[in-house]
Amino acid sequence: MHPTNALKMTQALKEAGVTVQTGEIEGASHATIIGAMAPPLRWVNDVRAQVVTYLDTMLK
């Protein structure tokens, strides 16, 4: 995602009262982020770990 789009989405979500946490996954694309959620491709990047940590924090 282009940084400008991320900033706009973050702002819109905050205005809607949503808790937002942003981050960057170096060298990742939409495809590798989605793929890395699957067990065989978790080595591609750490997006799954980031999502699990976020959900663990937010759902307590």
mmCIF file as Biopython writes it, N, C-alpha, C and O atoms, coordinates in Angstrom:
data_model
#
loop_
_atom_site.group_PDB
_atom_site.id
_atom_site.type_symbol
_atom_site.label_atom_id
_atom_site.label_alt_id
_atom_site.label_comp_id
_atom_site.label_asym_id
_atom_site.label_entity_id
_atom_site.label_seq_id
_atom_site.pdbx_PDB_ins_code
_atom_site.Cartn_x
_atom_site.Cartn_y
_atom_site.Cartn_z
_atom_site.occupancy
_atom_site.B_iso_or_equiv
_atom_site.auth_seq_id
_atom_site.auth_asym_id
_atom_site.pdbx_PDB_model_num
ATOM 1   N N  . MET A ? 1  ? 0.850   -1.162  0.000  1.0 0.0 1  A 1 
ATOM 2   C CA . MET A ? 1  ? 0.000   0.000   0.000  1.0 0.0 1  A 1 
ATOM 3   C C  . MET A ? 1  ? 0.903   1.236   0.000  1.0 0.0 1  A 1 
ATOM 4   O O  . MET A ? 1  ? 1.903   1.289   0.717  1.0 0.0 1  A 1 
ATOM 5   N N  . HIS A ? 2  ? 0.546   2.193   -0.789 1.0 0.0 2  A 1 
ATOM 6   C CA . HIS A ? 2  ? 1.296   3.454   -0.810 1.0 0.0 2  A 1 
ATOM 7   C C  . HIS A ? 2  ? 1.113   4.151   0.542  1.0 0.0 2  A 1 
ATOM 8   O O  . HIS A ? 2  ? 0.008   4.151   1.084  1.0 0.0 2  A 1 
ATOM 9   N N  . PRO A ? 3  ? 2.161   4.736   1.085  1.0 0.0 3  A 1 
ATOM 10  C CA . PRO A ? 3  ? 2.064   5.386   2.407  1.0 0.0 3  A 1 
ATOM 11  C C  . PRO A ? 3  ? 0.929   6.407   2.518  1.0 0.0 3  A 1 
ATOM 12  O O  . PRO A ? 3  ? 0.307   6.521   3.574  1.0 0.0 3  A 1 
ATOM 13  N N  . THR A ? 4  ? 0.656   7.140   1.455  1.0 0.0 4  A 1 
ATOM 14  C CA . THR A ? 4  ? -0.439  8.119   1.492  1.0 0.0 4  A 1 
ATOM 15  C C  . THR A ? 4  ? -1.773  7.417   1.731  1.0 0.0 4  A 1 
ATOM 16  O O  . THR A ? 4  ? -2.604  7.906   2.497  1.0 0.0 4  A 1 
ATOM 17  N N  . ASN A ? 5  ? -1.979  6.280   1.082  1.0 0.0 5  A 1 
ATOM 18  C CA . ASN A ? 5  ? -3.224  5.534   1.281  1.0 0.0 5  A 1 
ATOM 19  C C  . ASN A ? 5  ? -3.335  5.035   2.713  1.0 0.0 5  A 1 
ATOM 20  O O  . ASN A ? 5  ? -4.416  5.064   3.300  1.0 0.0 5  A 1 
ATOM 21  N N  . ALA A ? 6  ? -2.232  4.579   3.274  1.0 0.0 6  A 1 
ATOM 22  C CA . ALA A ? 6  ? -2.238  4.102   4.655  1.0 0.0 6  A 1 
ATOM 23  C C  . ALA A ? 6  ? -2.592  5.239   5.611  1.0 0.0 6  A 1 
ATOM 24  O O  . ALA A ? 6  ? -3.354  5.043   6.557  1.0 0.0 6  A 1 
ATOM 25  N N  . LEU A ? 7  ? -2.044  6.410   5.368  1.0 0.0 7  A 1 
ATOM 26  C CA . LEU A ? 7  ? -2.347  7.564   6.228  1.0 0.0 7  A 1 
ATOM 27  C C  . LEU A ? 7  ? -3.819  7.954   6.132  1.0 0.0 7  A 1 
ATOM 28  O O  . LEU A ? 7  ? -4.455  8.251   7.143  1.0 0.0 7  A 1 
ATOM 29  N N  . LYS A ? 8  ? -4.357  7.950   4.914  1.0 0.0 8  A 1 
ATOM 30  C CA . LYS A ? 8  ? -5.776  8.297   4.728  1.0 0.0 8  A 1 
ATOM 31  C C  . LYS A ? 8  ? -6.685  7.266   5.405  1.0 0.0 8  A 1 
ATOM 32  O O  . LYS A ? 8  ? -7.662  7.630   6.058  1.0 0.0 8  A 1 
ATOM 33  N N  . MET A ? 9  ? -6.358  5.984   5.244  1.0 0.0 9  A 1 
ATOM 34  C CA . MET A ? 9  ? -7.168  4.937   5.867  1.0 0.0 9  A 1 
ATOM 35  C C  . MET A ? 9  ? -7.081  5.032   7.389  1.0 0.0 9  A 1 
ATOM 36  O O  . MET A ? 9  ? -8.093  4.901   8.077  1.0 0.0 9  A 1 
ATOM 37  N N  . THR A ? 10 ? -5.887  5.256   7.913  1.0 0.0 10 A 1 
ATOM 38  C CA . THR A ? 10 ? -5.706  5.402   9.352  1.0 0.0 10 A 1 
ATOM 39  C C  . THR A ? 10 ? -6.551  6.544   9.885  1.0 0.0 10 A 1 
ATOM 40  O O  . THR A ? 10 ? -7.241  6.394   10.893 1.0 0.0 10 A 1 
ATOM 41  N N  . GLN A ? 11 ? -6.501  7.674   9.218  1.0 0.0 11 A 1 
ATOM 42  C CA . GLN A ? 11 ? -7.270  8.841   9.657  1.0 0.0 11 A 1 
ATOM 43  C C  . GLN A ? 11 ? -8.773  8.559   9.621  1.0 0.0 11 A 1 
ATOM 44  O O  . GLN A ? 11 ? -9.489  8.898   10.562 1.0 0.0 11 A 1 
ATOM 45  N N  . ALA A ? 12 ? -9.249  7.945   8.548  1.0 0.0 12 A 1 
ATOM 46  C CA . ALA A ? 12 ? -10.684 7.646   8.427  1.0 0.0 12 A 1 
ATOM 47  C C  . ALA A ? 12 ? -11.136 6.679   9.522  1.0 0.0 12 A 1 
ATOM 48  O O  . ALA A ? 12 ? -12.208 6.851   10.103 1.0 0.0 12 A 1 
ATOM 49  N N  . LEU A ? 13 ? -10.328 5.681   9.797  1.0 0.0 13 A 1 
ATOM 50  C CA . LEU A ? 13 ? -10.685 4.727   10.847 1.0 0.0 13 A 1 
ATOM 51  C C  . LEU A ? 13 ? -10.708 5.391   12.218 1.0 0.0 13 A 1 
ATOM 52  O O  . LEU A ? 13 ? -11.612 5.140   13.015 1.0 0.0 13 A 1 
ATOM 53  N N  . LYS A ? 14 ? -9.723  6.233   12.496 1.0 0.0 14 A 1 
ATOM 54  C CA . LYS A ? 14 ? -9.693  6.947   13.776 1.0 0.0 14 A 1 
ATOM 55  C C  . LYS A ? 14 ? -10.908 7.855   13.927 1.0 0.0 14 A 1 
ATOM 56  O O  . LYS A ? 14 ? -11.499 7.940   15.003 1.0 0.0 14 A 1 
ATOM 57  N N  . GLU A ? 15 ? -11.275 8.531   12.845 1.0 0.0 15 A 1 
ATOM 58  C CA . GLU A ? 15 ? -12.458 9.397   12.882 1.0 0.0 15 A 1 
ATOM 59  C C  . GLU A ? 15 ? -13.728 8.597   13.142 1.0 0.0 15 A 1 
ATOM 60  O O  . GLU A ? 15 ? -14.699 9.127   13.682 1.0 0.0 15 A 1 
ATOM 61  N N  . ALA A ? 16 ? -13.722 7.328   12.762 1.0 0.0 16 A 1 
ATOM 62  C CA . ALA A ? 16 ? -14.873 6.446   12.996 1.0 0.0 16 A 1 
ATOM 63  C C  . ALA A ? 16 ? -14.809 5.793   14.382 1.0 0.0 16 A 1 
ATOM 64  O O  . ALA A ? 16 ? -15.674 4.992   14.735 1.0 0.0 16 A 1 
ATOM 65  N N  . GLY A ? 17 ? -13.778 6.141   15.165 1.0 0.0 17 A 1 
ATOM 66  C CA . GLY A ? 17 ? -13.666 5.609   16.515 1.0 0.0 17 A 1 
ATOM 67  C C  . GLY A ? 17 ? -12.992 4.255   16.611 1.0 0.0 17 A 1 
ATOM 68  O O  . GLY A ? 17 ? -13.100 3.582   17.636 1.0 0.0 17 A 1 
ATOM 69  N N  . VAL A ? 18 ? -12.306 3.849   15.571 1.0 0.0 18 A 1 
ATOM 70  C CA . VAL A ? 18 ? -11.636 2.556   15.536 1.0 0.0 18 A 1 
ATOM 71  C C  . VAL A ? 18 ? -10.209 2.701   16.060 1.0 0.0 18 A 1 
ATOM 72  O O  . VAL A ? 18 ? -9.512  3.660   15.729 1.0 0.0 18 A 1 
ATOM 73  N N  . THR A ? 19 ? -9.782  1.738   16.883 1.0 0.0 19 A 1 
ATOM 74  C CA . THR A ? 19 ? -8.393  1.707   17.321 1.0 0.0 19 A 1 
ATOM 75  C C  . THR A ? 19 ? -7.537  1.231   16.166 1.0 0.0 19 A 1 
ATOM 76  O O  . THR A ? 19 ? -7.815  0.198   15.559 1.0 0.0 19 A 1 
ATOM 77  N N  . VAL A ? 20 ? -6.496  1.986   15.865 1.0 0.0 20 A 1 
ATOM 78  C CA . VAL A ? 20 ? -5.666  1.692   14.692 1.0 0.0 20 A 1 
ATOM 79  C C  . VAL A ? 20 ? -4.217  1.513   15.117 1.0 0.0 20 A 1 
ATOM 80  O O  . VAL A ? 20 ? -3.689  2.269   15.932 1.0 0.0 20 A 1 
ATOM 81  N N  . GLN A ? 21 ? -3.599  0.508   14.552 1.0 0.0 21 A 1 
ATOM 82  C CA . GLN A ? 21 ? -2.166  0.298   14.726 1.0 0.0 21 A 1 
ATOM 83  C C  . GLN A ? 21 ? -1.586  0.048   13.341 1.0 0.0 21 A 1 
ATOM 84  O O  . GLN A ? 21 ? -2.068  -0.825  12.618 1.0 0.0 21 A 1 
ATOM 85  N N  . THR A ? 22 ? -0.580  0.787   12.970 1.0 0.0 22 A 1 
ATOM 86  C CA . THR A ? 22 ? 0.023   0.613   11.662 1.0 0.0 22 A 1 
ATOM 87  C C  . THR A ? 22 ? 1.451   0.092   11.802 1.0 0.0 22 A 1 
ATOM 88  O O  . THR A ? 22 ? 2.075   0.208   12.857 1.0 0.0 22 A 1 
ATOM 89  N N  . GLY A ? 23 ? 1.935   -0.470  10.738 1.0 0.0 23 A 1 
ATOM 90  C CA . GLY A ? 23 ? 3.299   -0.967  10.727 1.0 0.0 23 A 1 
ATOM 91  C C  . GLY A ? 23 ? 3.736   -1.192  9.295  1.0 0.0 23 A 1 
ATOM 92  O O  . GLY A ? 23 ? 2.937   -1.118  8.362  1.0 0.0 23 A 1 
ATOM 93  N N  . GLU A ? 24 ? 5.001   -1.464  9.141  1.0 0.0 24 A 1 
ATOM 94  C CA . GLU A ? 24 ? 5.546   -1.714  7.806  1.0 0.0 24 A 1 
ATOM 95  C C  . GLU A ? 24 ? 6.207   -3.083  7.795  1.0 0.0 24 A 1 
ATOM 96  O O  . GLU A ? 24 ? 6.932   -3.453  8.719  1.0 0.0 24 A 1 
ATOM 97  N N  . ILE A ? 25 ? 5.942   -3.815  6.742  1.0 0.0 25 A 1 
ATOM 98  C CA . ILE A ? 25 ? 6.586   -5.109  6.554  1.0 0.0 25 A 1 
ATOM 99  C C  . ILE A ? 25 ? 7.526   -4.937  5.374  1.0 0.0 25 A 1 
ATOM 100 O O  . ILE A ? 25 ? 7.108   -4.945  4.216  1.0 0.0 25 A 1 
ATOM 101 N N  . GLU A ? 26 ? 8.790   -4.783  5.691  1.0 0.0 26 A 1 
ATOM 102 C CA . GLU A ? 26 ? 9.823   -4.475  4.696  1.0 0.0 26 A 1 
ATOM 103 C C  . GLU A ? 26 ? 9.803   -5.469  3.535  1.0 0.0 26 A 1 
ATOM 104 O O  . GLU A ? 26 ? 9.863   -6.681  3.742  1.0 0.0 26 A 1 
ATOM 105 N N  . GLY A ? 27 ? 9.718   -4.946  2.325  1.0 0.0 27 A 1 
ATOM 106 C CA . GLY A ? 27 ? 9.805   -5.757  1.124  1.0 0.0 27 A 1 
ATOM 107 C C  . GLY A ? 27 ? 8.571   -6.599  0.826  1.0 0.0 27 A 1 
ATOM 108 O O  . GLY A ? 27 ? 8.606   -7.447  -0.067 1.0 0.0 27 A 1 
ATOM 109 N N  . ALA A ? 28 ? 7.485   -6.382  1.555  1.0 0.0 28 A 1 
ATOM 110 C CA . ALA A ? 28 ? 6.283   -7.195  1.354  1.0 0.0 28 A 1 
ATOM 111 C C  . ALA A ? 28 ? 5.348   -6.548  0.343  1.0 0.0 28 A 1 
ATOM 112 O O  . ALA A ? 28 ? 5.344   -5.330  0.166  1.0 0.0 28 A 1 
ATOM 113 N N  . SER A ? 29 ? 4.560   -7.383  -0.311 1.0 0.0 29 A 1 
ATOM 114 C CA . SER A ? 29 ? 3.501   -6.930  -1.205 1.0 0.0 29 A 1 
ATOM 115 C C  . SER A ? 29 ? 2.193   -7.512  -0.681 1.0 0.0 29 A 1 
ATOM 116 O O  . SER A ? 29 ? 2.196   -8.307  0.259  1.0 0.0 29 A 1 
ATOM 117 N N  . HIS A ? 30 ? 1.080   -7.116  -1.286 1.0 0.0 30 A 1 
ATOM 118 C CA . HIS A ? 30 ? -0.193  -7.693  -0.864 1.0 0.0 30 A 1 
ATOM 119 C C  . HIS A ? 30 ? -0.151  -9.216  -0.977 1.0 0.0 30 A 1 
ATOM 120 O O  . HIS A ? 30 ? -0.640  -9.925  -0.097 1.0 0.0 30 A 1 
ATOM 121 N N  . ALA A ? 31 ? 0.429   -9.707  -2.051 1.0 0.0 31 A 1 
ATOM 122 C CA . ALA A ? 31 ? 0.476   -11.155 -2.280 1.0 0.0 31 A 1 
ATOM 123 C C  . ALA A ? 31 ? 1.308   -11.869 -1.216 1.0 0.0 31 A 1 
ATOM 124 O O  . ALA A ? 31 ? 0.894   -12.909 -0.704 1.0 0.0 31 A 1 
ATOM 125 N N  . THR A ? 32 ? 2.475   -11.321 -0.882 1.0 0.0 32 A 1 
ATOM 126 C CA . THR A ? 32 ? 3.308   -12.006 0.112  1.0 0.0 32 A 1 
ATOM 127 C C  . THR A ? 32 ? 2.732   -11.883 1.515  1.0 0.0 32 A 1 
ATOM 128 O O  . THR A ? 32 ? 2.928   -12.765 2.352  1.0 0.0 32 A 1 
ATOM 129 N N  . ILE A ? 33 ? 2.025   -10.795 1.771  1.0 0.0 33 A 1 
ATOM 130 C CA . ILE A ? 33 ? 1.380   -10.648 3.087  1.0 0.0 33 A 1 
ATOM 131 C C  . ILE A ? 33 ? 0.282   -11.690 3.235  1.0 0.0 33 A 1 
ATOM 132 O O  . ILE A ? 33 ? 0.181   -12.341 4.275  1.0 0.0 33 A 1 
ATOM 133 N N  . ILE A ? 34 ? -0.530  -11.851 2.218  1.0 0.0 34 A 1 
ATOM 134 C CA . ILE A ? 34 ? -1.602  -12.855 2.273  1.0 0.0 34 A 1 
ATOM 135 C C  . ILE A ? 34 ? -1.002  -14.258 2.319  1.0 0.0 34 A 1 
ATOM 136 O O  . ILE A ? 34 ? -1.431  -15.089 3.119  1.0 0.0 34 A 1 
ATOM 137 N N  . GLY A ? 35 ? -0.022  -14.523 1.474  1.0 0.0 35 A 1 
ATOM 138 C CA . GLY A ? 35 ? 0.599   -15.844 1.444  1.0 0.0 35 A 1 
ATOM 139 C C  . GLY A ? 35 ? 1.238   -16.224 2.763  1.0 0.0 35 A 1 
ATOM 140 O O  . GLY A ? 35 ? 1.161   -17.380 3.179  1.0 0.0 35 A 1 
ATOM 141 N N  . ALA A ? 36 ? 1.871   -15.260 3.431  1.0 0.0 36 A 1 
ATOM 142 C CA . ALA A ? 36 ? 2.583   -15.548 4.673  1.0 0.0 36 A 1 
ATOM 143 C C  . ALA A ? 36 ? 1.654   -15.879 5.834  1.0 0.0 36 A 1 
ATOM 144 O O  . ALA A ? 36 ? 2.123   -16.264 6.905  1.0 0.0 36 A 1 
ATOM 145 N N  . MET A ? 37 ? 0.360   -15.738 5.644  1.0 0.0 37 A 1 
ATOM 146 C CA . MET A ? 37 ? -0.592  -16.157 6.677  1.0 0.0 37 A 1 
ATOM 147 C C  . MET A ? 37 ? -0.739  -17.684 6.679  1.0 0.0 37 A 1 
ATOM 148 O O  . MET A ? 37 ? -1.153  -18.264 7.684  1.0 0.0 37 A 1 
ATOM 149 N N  . ALA A ? 38 ? -0.406  -18.331 5.569  1.0 0.0 38 A 1 
ATOM 150 C CA . ALA A ? 38 ? -0.537  -19.789 5.449  1.0 0.0 38 A 1 
ATOM 151 C C  . ALA A ? 38 ? 0.682   -20.477 6.072  1.0 0.0 38 A 1 
ATOM 152 O O  . ALA A ? 38 ? 1.810   -20.013 5.904  1.0 0.0 38 A 1 
ATOM 153 N N  . PRO A ? 39 ? 0.456   -21.578 6.787  1.0 0.0 39 A 1 
ATOM 154 C CA . PRO A ? 39 ? 1.575   -22.271 7.445  1.0 0.0 39 A 1 
ATOM 155 C C  . PRO A ? 39 ? 2.793   -22.552 6.561  1.0 0.0 39 A 1 
ATOM 156 O O  . PRO A ? 39 ? 3.916   -22.340 7.019  1.0 0.0 39 A 1 
ATOM 157 N N  . PRO A ? 40 ? 2.629   -23.018 5.323  1.0 0.0 40 A 1 
ATOM 158 C CA . PRO A ? 40 ? 3.832   -23.332 4.541  1.0 0.0 40 A 1 
ATOM 159 C C  . PRO A ? 40 ? 4.660   -22.105 4.142  1.0 0.0 40 A 1 
ATOM 160 O O  . PRO A ? 40 ? 5.825   -22.243 3.770  1.0 0.0 40 A 1 
ATOM 161 N N  . LEU A ? 41 ? 4.070   -20.911 4.217  1.0 0.0 41 A 1 
ATOM 162 C CA . LEU A ? 41 ? 4.773   -19.710 3.755  1.0 0.0 41 A 1 
ATOM 163 C C  . LEU A ? 41 ? 5.078   -18.713 4.872  1.0 0.0 41 A 1 
ATOM 164 O O  . LEU A ? 41 ? 5.402   -17.559 4.590  1.0 0.0 41 A 1 
ATOM 165 N N  . ARG A ? 42 ? 4.983   -19.128 6.108  1.0 0.0 42 A 1 
ATOM 166 C CA . ARG A ? 42 ? 5.227   -18.197 7.219  1.0 0.0 42 A 1 
ATOM 167 C C  . ARG A ? 42 ? 6.643   -17.652 7.226  1.0 0.0 42 A 1 
ATOM 168 O O  . ARG A ? 42 ? 6.902   -16.614 7.835  1.0 0.0 42 A 1 
ATOM 169 N N  . TRP A ? 43 ? 7.553   -18.330 6.567  1.0 0.0 43 A 1 
ATOM 170 C CA . TRP A ? 43 ? 8.947   -17.867 6.502  1.0 0.0 43 A 1 
ATOM 171 C C  . TRP A ? 43 ? 9.111   -16.630 5.629  1.0 0.0 43 A 1 
ATOM 172 O O  . TRP A ? 43 ? 10.136  -15.953 5.709  1.0 0.0 43 A 1 
ATOM 173 N N  . VAL A ? 44 ? 8.106   -16.319 4.785  1.0 0.0 44 A 1 
ATOM 174 C CA . VAL A ? 44 ? 8.211   -15.209 3.836  1.0 0.0 44 A 1 
ATOM 175 C C  . VAL A ? 44 ? 8.341   -13.861 4.560  1.0 0.0 44 A 1 
ATOM 176 O O  . VAL A ? 44 ? 9.175   -13.033 4.193  1.0 0.0 44 A 1 
ATOM 177 N N  . ASN A ? 45 ? 7.519   -13.649 5.579  1.0 0.0 45 A 1 
ATOM 178 C CA . ASN A ? 45 ? 7.599   -12.442 6.411  1.0 0.0 45 A 1 
ATOM 179 C C  . ASN A ? 45 ? 6.867   -12.716 7.719  1.0 0.0 45 A 1 
ATOM 180 O O  . ASN A ? 45 ? 6.287   -13.787 7.897  1.0 0.0 45 A 1 
ATOM 181 N N  . ASP A ? 46 ? 6.894   -11.763 8.619  1.0 0.0 46 A 1 
ATOM 182 C CA . ASP A ? 46 ? 6.320   -11.999 9.954  1.0 0.0 46 A 1 
ATOM 183 C C  . ASP A ? 46 ? 4.919   -11.425 10.125 1.0 0.0 46 A 1 
ATOM 184 O O  . ASP A ? 46 ? 4.512   -11.119 11.246 1.0 0.0 46 A 1 
ATOM 185 N N  . VAL A ? 47 ? 4.176   -11.275 9.032  1.0 0.0 47 A 1 
ATOM 186 C CA . VAL A ? 47 ? 2.849   -10.674 9.121  1.0 0.0 47 A 1 
ATOM 187 C C  . VAL A ? 47 ? 1.920   -11.473 10.038 1.0 0.0 47 A 1 
ATOM 188 O O  . VAL A ? 47 ? 1.148   -10.882 10.792 1.0 0.0 47 A 1 
ATOM 189 N N  . ARG A ? 48 ? 1.983   -12.794 9.985  1.0 0.0 48 A 1 
ATOM 190 C CA . ARG A ? 48 ? 1.103   -13.593 10.831 1.0 0.0 48 A 1 
ATOM 191 C C  . ARG A ? 48 ? 1.369   -13.307 12.300 1.0 0.0 48 A 1 
ATOM 192 O O  . ARG A ? 48 ? 0.431   -13.139 13.080 1.0 0.0 48 A 1 
ATOM 193 N N  . ALA A ? 49 ? 2.624   -13.252 12.680 1.0 0.0 49 A 1 
ATOM 194 C CA . ALA A ? 49 ? 2.977   -12.961 14.070 1.0 0.0 49 A 1 
ATOM 195 C C  . ALA A ? 49 ? 2.460   -11.574 14.480 1.0 0.0 49 A 1 
ATOM 196 O O  . ALA A ? 49 ? 1.975   -11.394 15.597 1.0 0.0 49 A 1 
ATOM 197 N N  . GLN A ? 50 ? 2.566   -10.614 13.584 1.0 0.0 50 A 1 
ATOM 198 C CA . GLN A ? 50 ? 2.074   -9.270  13.889 1.0 0.0 50 A 1 
ATOM 199 C C  . GLN A ? 50 ? 0.558   -9.263  14.072 1.0 0.0 50 A 1 
ATOM 200 O O  . GLN A ? 50 ? 0.047   -8.618  14.987 1.0 0.0 50 A 1 
ATOM 201 N N  . VAL A ? 51 ? -0.158  -9.970  13.215 1.0 0.0 51 A 1 
ATOM 202 C CA . VAL A ? 51 ? -1.617  -10.037 13.314 1.0 0.0 51 A 1 
ATOM 203 C C  . VAL A ? 51 ? -2.033  -10.743 14.604 1.0 0.0 51 A 1 
ATOM 204 O O  . VAL A ? 51 ? -2.923  -10.271 15.311 1.0 0.0 51 A 1 
ATOM 205 N N  . VAL A ? 52 ? -1.398  -11.857 14.909 1.0 0.0 52 A 1 
ATOM 206 C CA . VAL A ? 52 ? -1.741  -12.607 16.123 1.0 0.0 52 A 1 
ATOM 207 C C  . VAL A ? 52 ? -1.467  -11.758 17.367 1.0 0.0 52 A 1 
ATOM 208 O O  . VAL A ? 52 ? -2.282  -11.736 18.290 1.0 0.0 52 A 1 
ATOM 209 N N  . THR A ? 53 ? -0.342  -11.067 17.400 1.0 0.0 53 A 1 
ATOM 210 C CA . THR A ? 53 ? -0.027  -10.195 18.539 1.0 0.0 53 A 1 
ATOM 211 C C  . THR A ? 53 ? -1.063  -9.086  18.673 1.0 0.0 53 A 1 
ATOM 212 O O  . THR A ? 53 ? -1.521  -8.792  19.778 1.0 0.0 53 A 1 
ATOM 213 N N  . TYR A ? 54 ? -1.432  -8.474  17.562 1.0 0.0 54 A 1 
ATOM 214 C CA . TYR A ? 54 ? -2.441  -7.410  17.591 1.0 0.0 54 A 1 
ATOM 215 C C  . TYR A ? 54 ? -3.773  -7.936  18.123 1.0 0.0 54 A 1 
ATOM 216 O O  . TYR A ? 54 ? -4.374  -7.332  19.013 1.0 0.0 54 A 1 
ATOM 217 N N  . LEU A ? 55 ? -4.229  -9.058  17.578 1.0 0.0 55 A 1 
ATOM 218 C CA . LEU A ? 55 ? -5.513  -9.612  18.015 1.0 0.0 55 A 1 
ATOM 219 C C  . LEU A ? 55 ? -5.472  -10.024 19.490 1.0 0.0 55 A 1 
ATOM 220 O O  . LEU A ? 55 ? -6.439  -9.812  20.222 1.0 0.0 55 A 1 
ATOM 221 N N  . ASP A ? 56 ? -4.370  -10.602 19.915 1.0 0.0 56 A 1 
ATOM 222 C CA . ASP A ? 56 ? -4.214  -11.003 21.312 1.0 0.0 56 A 1 
ATOM 223 C C  . ASP A ? 56 ? -4.331  -9.783  22.229 1.0 0.0 56 A 1 
ATOM 224 O O  . ASP A ? 56 ? -4.978  -9.843  23.274 1.0 0.0 56 A 1 
ATOM 225 N N  . THR A ? 57 ? -3.708  -8.693  21.831 1.0 0.0 57 A 1 
ATOM 226 C CA . THR A ? 57 ? -3.751  -7.465  22.615 1.0 0.0 57 A 1 
ATOM 227 C C  . THR A ? 57 ? -5.146  -6.857  22.637 1.0 0.0 57 A 1 
ATOM 228 O O  . THR A ? 57 ? -5.640  -6.465  23.694 1.0 0.0 57 A 1 
ATOM 229 N N  . MET A ? 58 ? -5.779  -6.778  21.476 1.0 0.0 58 A 1 
ATOM 230 C CA . MET A ? 58 ? -7.062  -6.100  21.357 1.0 0.0 58 A 1 
ATOM 231 C C  . MET A ? 58 ? -8.245  -6.890  21.905 1.0 0.0 58 A 1 
ATOM 232 O O  . MET A ? 58 ? -9.248  -6.305  22.312 1.0 0.0 58 A 1 
ATOM 233 N N  . LEU A ? 59 ? -8.130  -8.205  21.918 1.0 0.0 59 A 1 
ATOM 234 C CA . LEU A ? 59 ? -9.273  -9.029  22.326 1.0 0.0 59 A 1 
ATOM 235 C C  . LEU A ? 59 ? -9.242  -9.445  23.794 1.0 0.0 59 A 1 
ATOM 236 O O  . LEU A ? 59 ? -10.109 -10.193 24.246 1.0 0.0 59 A 1 
ATOM 237 N N  . LYS A ? 60 ? -8.253  -8.967  24.534 1.0 0.0 60 A 1 
ATOM 238 C CA . LYS A ? 60 ? -8.197  -9.279  25.973 1.0 0.0 60 A 1 
ATOM 239 C C  . LYS A ? 60 ? -9.132  -8.425  26.744 1.0 0.0 60 A 1 
ATOM 240 O O  . LYS A ? 60 ? -9.217  -8.549  27.966 1.0 0.0 60 A 1 
#
